[in-house]
Amino acid sequence: MLRLLIVFIILLVTSSASTQTTFKARVTHDKEPLIGATVLIVELKLVAVADSNGIVSIPNVPSGKYSIRVSYTGFEEMTVSFTMPATGAAMLEIELEMGEEEEEVIIRSTRSSRTIRNIPSRVETINGEEIDEKNNMRPANVSMLLHESTGIQVQQTSATSANASIRIQGLDGRYTQLLRDGFPSFGNFAGGLSVLEIPPLDLKQVEVIKGPASTLYGGGAIAGVVNFITLEPGAVPLRKLLLNQSNIGQTNLGGFISQRNEKTGFTLLANVNRQLAYDVDDDDFSELP
C-alpha cells in the first residue's frame, strides 16, 4: 500500500512538472536581435525583456494556448498565438517590422535685430492699493511691502540702525539693484542702503524683476531688480497725510503733495520717523533700536 502511494505521488509531481514549461522566444529585425524588446503573455500578464541576444525566457508557463504580444520602440507591435508546450522548434522566432517613420523636424535659429531692452522679461508689479495697505501697517519703510512678495526676503543687517538688505532668490543683498523711476538713485548696490530711507508715501507702484538682469542694469543686478515708481503730478491736486503712533514707541508723520498746471508741476514729500528703544522681555536688550 505504501509503495502504491509513493508511486502515485511521483506520477503526480511528474505530471505537474510536465505542465509547467518555460516559454522562450527570440525577437529580431533583419536577423539582428532587438535588445530590450518587450514580450507579454496576455492571458497570464507575464512580461519579460529581451537580453543582448534578443532572447526572452518566461519560466513556469502552464500548458495552453496564449496570445503573445511583442513591442519595441520604433517598430510595429505584433501579436501571435502560441501553444504551450511548444511543438516543433523549442524557441519561437518573432520578426518585427519597422514602424512609420516620424517626420523630420528641423529647428533653425537666427540672430534677432531687437536689442536686449526690447526683449520682453517677466516683471511682477505691486500696485498702489497694496502699497497703501502695507503703508498703513508699517508706515516708516517698505520692508513689509517687499517681504511678503514671493522669492524676496528683507534681512536686517544692523541691530543698532535697523539697516536691512533686500535678498532675491537667496542671493546676498548686494546683488539686488534698487531703482527709482528706472534710475539707480540709491547708489550702485542695495547692500549699503537701509529700506528705512525709502519713504512709501509717494509710490505709485513697485516693479520686481527676479533673476539675472545685469545685462541691462549692471553687476549689481545679478539677483534681480526692484524699481520704485513714484507718483507723477496731475491736473487734480493730490494730498496725502499720514500720522501714526504705535505701542512700541514708534512715531510716524508724513505728507505728500503734488499738482500740475499747463507748464509746470511739483511734488513735495516730507517724512519724520522716530523709534524709541523697545525691550519686550525686560532683559536690558532692546528688540527695536
Beta strands, then each sheet from edge to edge (+ up, - down):
strand 1: 20-29
strand 2: 32-33
strand 3: 38-41
strand 4: 46-49
strand 5: 55-62
strand 6: 64-71
strand 7: 78-84
strand 8: 92-95
strand 9: 124-126
strand 10: 152-156
strand 11: 164-168
strand 12: 176-180
strand 13: 203-210
strand 14: 224-230
strand 15: 238-245
strand 16: 250-260
strand 17: 265-275
sheet 1: 2+ 1- 5+
sheet 2: 2+ 1- 8-
sheet 3: 4+ 3- 6+ 7-
sheet 4: 9+ 13- 14+ 12+
sheet 5: 10+ 11-
sheet 6: 15+ 16- 17+
end
